[in-house]
Structure formats: structure tokens, C-alpha cells
């Protein structure tokens, strides 16, 4: 009898693992999820609300795909895992036995014990249920006169854009003194502050949420700002102050957990035949300069591919390679390759160039002594991932990167190019230094 692989979570990590196990074996595969019956692209949720697509368009596979590929889907909520008997217990009272278990349970929005954080009309923007809540409480600007978003970051800016698309006024509460300045250098963060405000978003910097007030029906009606006690009336509150691994159901198991499920480089837990991948997995020791927990779509996919190899007999180490990521801030596209920290670390230097229109800029990080290229942030200028990935691996020098920027440009032929201006600015900076 073929061994039974049970995967908890039907996000990109769990589904990728299932697909690759099926490619390599005839093992029995079951995917468990209480969120949705079928896998969908989480990063596309915002475009459903904005009217760019329907929810079914976010599902990469037709519903018949799963049966055809002998991947069983269970719509259940997991309450507990017993590793001694290799049993998964469901809230429904049912249970399921496994031979190997893959934990791919993803993240949940952070809550910090704010009074009123569980009221009606208070939501994150991570799950399909969040989209449904948003559609219920903020269908248009007649029923939602104002929204308040708490927490600056990628999910927060996406939610702001979503609400803005339906002409709903937004107040955006950001704890930092400049938007995402714990991640971005000051020139980039300053540019985003202006860009957000230019879209009529009421951006409040350096403030914290104190509490959420309820109306007589138990629904959010206002927020209170901690620093000033100002009350801001609103109809919905979006909590977007980051995410954390969705692992509460493992607290009484023997599986080692910290913030996430602790794994080694092979994505193995402390329990034989139990693995963890994606947002819920926490490396014992961080890889390179990456965080021990990475809530990133492509790393989840890579972990799914890696663990499938191990389960199918080819024990493979997880190697995510050079860091990269991308996002969008209203009209400004953002890409990052390698490492560019908010402030240069010891022995590092930043070269920053910004276009006169204040919507395009780049920051390049390099080693002061060896001149080795360490990373680049680009805003409003599309660059080629494969080119920068190769230059980082080859440890190219900053001069080489500046001279060859045109080779990395991804913009269509008739778009404006800025390499000459960037090279001139870099040469001026060298002269000043």
C-alpha cells in the first residue's frame, strides 16, 4: 500500500509540494484546508475587490485537476496533531492518519490585544474570508464613509489601494516616522510618503492605535489614536501590522515550535516524518542574511519543490539563493535584488538616484572596500531579475553594474531609459567622496 502524505494547508507551499510529489510518485496525497475548497492565488485577492478579475480567475487549476491527479482535498479545520499515532484531528470530530505530514499552514494577521480588535468590521487582508468581510462592510462609499488601516507595509498599502479604487476615504496609521522606513532607505521612504498622500490617503506617521470603539450592534464605529486620543470615525478597520505563523493548533504537540515550526535545512522538524514549509516554517539558523521566517510567495513555492524531492527519496537541502522581492505602491512598481538595508551597515555604502518627477529612483548597496555589488532597490523602473541574480552570484563590482545597467533594463523599447543620468550621478558622487 502506498504511503499516505498529508498536507495541512492549500496555499502555494502545500499545493506545490503535492504537485511535485505526484510528478515523482504514486503516493496517496491529501491536502487539508478550512479556508477554501480549492487553491487560489493569495496575491491576486486585491484585484478581485478592485474588479480586475473574478475570484474563480485566481484559481490556477480547473476543479477537475485534483481528481485527475489523484490529490484528495479535505475541507476541514485541524484542531490537533498526535505525532505518536500519526493522526490529525479535526474540529468536526473526524480524524485522518498519515505516514508523512507536511505543515504548510501559512500566516495569520497580527493582533496585539487592542480593545475592539475582534469587532465586526475589523479584518486583516490575508484570507479569502477577509475579502468577503471587506465586500460585506465596504462594498462602496455609500455604506463605508471611511476606512482606517493600522500598520504600514505591503499588505497595508494594498488595502489602501483597494479601498481607494472604490472611492472610500482612507486614514492610514503608521507607527514609523516614515512609511516602511524600517526596510527602505530614507530617500525611497520619503518618496512613498508623498506618493501615498498624492492619492488622497490620509497618511498619519508616528502614531499607534489605542483602541477600536464599537457601536450598539458590536460593529467598529471609530478608532482612538494613542498619542493624541483623537477619535476618527470609520466603518471598517484593516489590521495590517504584519503576519505571524498560523501554528496555534501545534502548541500541545511534540513538534518543536518558536514563532514558527522549527526546521533544519531539509525542512524537517524534530519529529521524524513531519516537515514544515512556507510562512509557518522557521529555520533554526537563518540562511545567509534572510530572516528565519519568510512570508514570501516564491520561497514558499521553492520549499514545496524541495520537500517533495526529500519525501520522494532524494533528500534535498533548501537553498533559496539570492534574495529578491517585488511589490507595488499604487502606481510605483518596486523590485529588490540582494541586500539593501534601510541604513548602510559597517563597510557598506549606498548610491541613491532619484528622477525629477519623484516617482522613480534606485538605491545600490556596495562594499566600500572591495566595491562588490551587494544589492539594488528600484522604484518605477523595471529591471531584469536574471541579470541581477547573475551579477550578485558573480560578485560583480559597482562600476561594472553602473556601466551595464542598460543590460538589466526590462522596459519596452519606446519607454524612457535613465541609465545615462544614473551613470552621471554616480560619477558625481564618486568625485565628492
C-alpha positions in Angstrom: 0.0 0.0 0.0 1.4 3.4 -1.0 2.3 5.6 1.9 -0.1 8.5 2.7 1.2 12.1 2.5 -1.0 14.5 4.4 -0.5 18.2 3.8 -2.2 20.8 6.1 -2.7 24.0 4.1 -3.6 24.5 0.5 -1.6 27.6 -0.2 1.3 27.9 -2.7 3.7 25.8 -0.4 1.3 22.9 0.2 0.0 22.7 -3.3 3.5 22.9 -4.9 4.6 20.1 -2.6 1.6 18.0 -3.6 2.1 18.6 -7.4 5.8 17.7 -7.2 5.2 14.6 -5.1 2.6 13.4 -7.7 5.1 14.1 -10.5 7.6 11.8 -8.8 5.5 9.1 -7.2 2.2 7.3 -6.8 1.9 8.1 -3.1 -1.5 8.8 -1.7 -1.8 12.6 -1.2 -4.4 14.5 0.9 -4.5 18.3 1.2 -6.5 19.7 4.2 -7.8 23.3 4.3 -10.7 25.1 6.0 -10.2 28.3 4.1 -11.3 27.4 0.6 -12.1 24.1 -1.2 -9.6 24.8 -4.0 -6.1 26.5 -4.2 -6.1 30.2 -5.2 -3.5 32.8 -5.7 -3.5 34.8 -2.5 -1.6 37.7 -4.1 -4.5 38.2 -6.5 -7.2 38.8 -3.9 -6.8 42.6 -4.1 -7.6 42.5 -7.8 -10.9 40.7 -7.2 -12.1 43.5 -4.9 -10.8 46.1 -7.5 -12.9 44.5 -10.2 -10.0 43.4 -12.4 -10.9 39.7 -12.1 -13.4 37.3 -10.5 -12.5 35.0 -7.7 -12.5 31.9 -9.9 -9.9 33.6 -12.1 -7.5 33.4 -9.1 -7.6 29.6 -9.2 -4.7 28.4 -11.4 -6.2 24.9 -11.8 -9.6 23.7 -13.0 -11.6 21.9 -10.4 -11.2 18.6 -12.2 -7.4 18.9 -11.9 -7.3 17.5 -8.4 -9.2 14.3 -9.0 -7.4 13.7 -12.3 -4.0 13.9 -10.4 -5.3 11.8 -7.5 -4.9 14.6 -5.0 -7.7 14.3 -2.4 -9.0 17.6 -0.9 -10.5 17.8 2.6 -12.3 20.9 3.7 -11.6 20.6 7.4 -10.2 22.6 10.3 -7.3 20.9 12.1 -7.5 21.1 15.9 -4.6 18.9 16.9 -1.8 16.6 15.6 -0.8 13.5 17.5 2.7 12.5 16.3 2.7 9.2 18.3 -0.2 7.8 16.5 0.4 9.9 13.3 -3.1 11.2 13.5 -4.6 14.6 12.5 -7.8 15.5 14.4 -10.4 17.9 13.0 -12.9 20.3 14.6 -15.7 18.2 13.1 -14.7 15.3 15.3 -13.2 13.3 12.3 -9.6 12.3 12.1 -7.1 11.2 9.5 -3.9 9.1 9.7 -0.7 9.9 7.8 2.6 8.3 7.1 4.3 11.6 6.4 2.9 15.1 7.4 3.7 18.4 5.8 2.8 21.5 7.7 2.0 24.3 5.3 -0.4 26.4 7.3 0.7 29.8 6.3 0.2 33.0 8.3 -2.4 34.9 10.2 -2.6 38.7 10.7 -1.0 40.0 13.9 -3.2 41.3 16.7 -1.7 43.0 19.7 -4.6 42.9 22.2 -6.1 46.2 21.1 -9.6 46.7 22.7 -12.1 46.1 20.0 -9.8 44.2 17.6 -12.4 41.4 17.3 -15.4 43.6 16.5 -17.5 43.3 13.3 -15.9 45.3 10.5 -12.4 44.7 11.8 -10.4 42.5 9.4 -7.0 41.7 8.0 -6.3 41.3 4.3 -4.8 37.8 4.0 -7.6 35.2 3.7 -10.5 34.8 1.4 -12.7 35.4 4.4 -11.1 38.8 4.7 -12.1 39.6 1.2 -15.7 38.5 2.0 -15.7 40.7 5.1 -14.5 43.7 3.0 -17.2 43.1 0.4 -19.8 43.0 3.2 -18.7 46.0 5.2 -17.1 48.2 2.5 -19.0 47.5 -0.8 -19.0 51.2 -1.8 -18.5 54.7 -0.4 -22.2 55.0 0.4 -22.1 52.2 3.0 -18.5 52.8 4.1 -17.8 56.5 4.7 -14.2 56.0 5.9 -11.8 53.1 6.5 -8.8 53.1 8.9 -5.8 50.9 8.2 -3.5 50.1 11.0 0.1 49.2 10.1 2.4 50.3 7.3 3.8 47.7 4.9 3.0 45.8 1.8 -0.4 44.5 2.9 -1.4 47.9 4.3 -0.6 49.7 1.0 -2.5 47.0 -1.0 -5.6 47.5 1.2 -5.3 51.3 0.8 -5.2 50.9 -3.0 -8.2 48.6 -2.9 -10.4 50.9 -0.9 -9.2 53.9 -2.9 -10.4 52.1 -6.1 -13.9 52.3 -4.7 -13.6 56.0 -3.7 -13.7 55.1 0.0 -11.7 57.7 2.1 -8.8 56.1 3.9 -6.9 57.0 7.1 -3.6 55.1 7.3 -2.0 54.8 10.7 1.8 54.0 10.5 3.8 53.6 13.7 7.1 54.5 12.0 8.0 58.2 11.3 8.2 57.5 7.6 6.5 54.8 5.5 8.3 51.4 5.7 11.5 53.1 6.8 12.5 50.0 8.8 13.0 48.4 5.4 13.7 51.2 2.9 16.4 53.8 2.8 15.2 57.3 3.7 15.1 58.6 0.1 12.8 55.8 -1.0 10.6 56.0 2.1 10.2 59.8 1.7 9.2 59.4 -2.0 6.5 56.9 -1.0 5.1 59.2 1.7 4.5 61.8 -0.9 3.1 59.3 -3.4 0.6 57.9 -0.9 -0.6 61.4 0.1 -0.9 62.3 -3.6 -3.6 59.6 -3.8 -5.6 61.4 -1.2 -4.8 58.9 1.5 -4.8 60.5 5.0 -1.3 59.1 6.0 -0.6 59.6 9.7 3.0 58.9 10.6 4.4 58.1 14.0 1.1 57.1 15.6 -0.3 54.0 17.2 -3.7 52.5 17.6 -5.1 52.8 21.2 -8.5 51.1 20.8 -11.4 50.5 18.4 -14.8 51.7 19.5 -18.0 49.8 19.0 -21.5 50.9 18.0 -24.6 49.4 19.7 -24.5 46.5 17.3 -21.0 45.4 18.1 -19.5 46.9 14.9 -16.5 49.2 14.6 -17.5 52.8 14.6 -14.2 54.7 15.4 -10.6 54.3 16.3 -8.7 56.2 19.0 -5.1 57.3 18.4 -2.8 56.5 21.3 -0.6 59.6 21.2 -3.4 62.3 20.9 -6.6 60.5 22.0 -8.1 61.7 18.7 -11.2 59.8 17.7 -11.5 59.0 14.0 -15.0 57.8 12.9 -14.9 54.9 10.5 -17.0 52.0 9.3 -14.2 49.4 8.9 -10.7 48.9 10.4 -8.0 47.0 8.5 -5.4 45.4 10.7 -2.2 45.1 8.6 0.5 45.2 11.2 2.3 42.2 9.8 1.6 38.5 10.0 2.8 35.5 12.1 2.8 31.8 11.6 -0.5 30.0 11.9 0.5 27.3 14.4 -1.7 27.6 17.5 -3.0 24.1 16.9 0.5 22.7 17.5 1.1 24.1 21.0 0.2 20.8 22.7 2.0 18.6 20.2 5.6 17.4 20.5 6.6 19.3 17.4 9.1 22.0 18.3 7.8 25.5 17.7 9.0 29.0 18.5 7.5 31.8 16.5 7.1 29.2 13.7 7.7 25.5 13.3 11.4 24.9 13.8 13.0 23.2 10.8 16.5 22.3 9.6 17.9 23.0 6.2 16.0 20.0 4.8 12.7 21.4 6.2 12.5 18.6 8.7 11.1 19.1 12.2 12.3 17.5 15.3 9.7 14.7 14.7 10.5 12.1 12.1 8.2 12.2 9.0 6.9 15.7 9.9 8.0 18.7 7.7 7.2 22.4 7.7 7.2 24.7 4.7 6.2 28.2 3.7 5.2 31.0 6.1 4.8 28.7 9.1 8.4 27.3 8.9 11.2 28.8 11.0 14.8 27.9 10.2 16.9 27.1 13.3 19.6 29.3 11.9 18.8 32.0 9.3 20.1 31.3 5.8 22.6 34.0 4.7 21.0 37.3 5.7 17.4 36.1 5.3 15.0 36.1 8.2 14.4 32.7 9.9 10.7 33.0 8.8 9.9 34.3 5.3 6.4 35.2 4.4 7.2 35.4 0.7 5.3 33.6 -2.2 8.3 32.4 -4.1 10.2 31.0 -1.1 7.0 29.0 -0.2 6.9 27.6 -3.7 10.7 26.7 -3.5 10.2 25.0 -0.2 7.3 22.9 -1.6 9.5 21.7 -4.5 12.4 20.9 -2.1 10.4 18.9 0.4 8.8 16.9 -2.4 12.2 15.7 -3.5 13.0 14.6 0.0 9.7 12.8 0.5 10.3 11.0 -2.8 13.7 9.7 -1.8 16.1 12.4 -2.9 16.9 14.2 0.4 17.5 17.8 -0.7 18.7 20.9 1.1 16.6 24.0 0.9 18.7 26.7 -0.9 16.7 29.8 -1.8 19.6 31.6 -3.5 19.9 35.4 -3.7 17.2 37.4 -2.0 14.7 39.2 -4.2 11.2 40.5 -3.9 8.7 42.8 -5.7 5.6 44.9 -4.8 3.6 47.8 -6.0 2.8 51.1 -4.2 -0.2 52.5 -6.1 1.4 53.4 -9.4 5.0 52.7 -8.4 6.5 49.3 -9.0 9.2 48.1 -6.6 11.9 45.5 -7.0 14.7 44.5 -4.8 17.7 42.1 -5.5 20.4 41.3 -3.0 20.6 43.3 0.2 19.8 47.0 0.6 19.1 47.8 4.2 17.5 50.9 5.5 20.9 52.2 6.6 24.3 51.1 5.3 25.9 48.7 7.6 29.5 48.8 8.6 31.7 48.7 5.5 28.8 49.4 3.1 27.9 52.4 1.0 24.6 53.4 -0.7 24.3 55.2 -4.1 20.9 56.8 -4.4 19.5 58.4 -7.6 16.0 59.9 -7.9 14.3 61.2 -11.0 12.9 64.8 -11.0 9.3 63.5 -11.2 9.7 62.0 -7.7 8.2 58.6 -8.8 11.4 56.8 -9.9 14.6 56.0 -8.0 17.2 53.4 -7.4 19.5 52.6 -4.4 22.5 50.4 -4.9 24.4 49.0 -2.0 28.1 48.0 -2.3 31.1 47.2 -0.2 33.2 50.3 0.4 36.5 48.5 0.4 36.1 45.8 -2.3 33.5 47.8 -4.3 31.5 44.5 -4.6 27.8 44.9 -5.6 25.6 43.8 -2.8 22.1 44.8 -3.8 19.7 47.2 -5.6 16.3 48.6 -5.0 14.4 50.0 -8.0 11.2 52.1 -7.9 9.3 52.9 -11.1 12.0 51.3 -13.4 11.6 47.6 -14.3 14.8 45.6 -14.1 15.6 42.0 -15.1 15.8 39.5 -12.3 18.1 37.1 -14.1 20.7 39.8 -14.8 21.0 41.0 -11.2 20.9 37.4 -9.8 23.9 36.6 -12.1 25.8 39.7 -11.1 25.2 39.0 -7.4 26.4 35.4 -7.8 29.4 36.6 -9.8 30.2 39.2 -7.1 30.5 42.0 -9.7 31.8 45.4 -8.8 29.7 48.5 -8.5 31.5 50.1 -11.5 30.5 47.2 -13.7 26.9 47.3 -12.6 26.6 51.0 -13.3 28.2 50.7 -16.7 26.0 47.8 -17.7 22.6 48.9 -16.2 21.1 49.0 -19.7 21.6 45.2 -19.9 19.3 44.9 -16.9 16.6 47.2 -18.1 13.3 45.4 -18.7 11.4 48.4 -20.0 9.9 48.2 -23.6 11.9 49.7 -26.4 10.0 53.0 -26.6 9.9 53.7 -22.8 12.2 56.3 -21.4 15.5 55.0 -20.1 17.6 56.6 -17.4 20.9 54.8 -17.4 22.9 57.9 -18.7 21.5 60.1 -15.9 22.2 57.4 -13.3 25.8 57.0 -14.5 26.4 60.7 -14.4 25.0 61.0 -10.9 27.2 58.0 -9.7 30.3 59.6 -11.2 29.5 62.9 -9.4 29.1 61.0 -6.1 32.5 59.4 -6.6 34.1 62.8 -7.1 32.5 64.1 -3.9 33.7 61.0 -2.0 
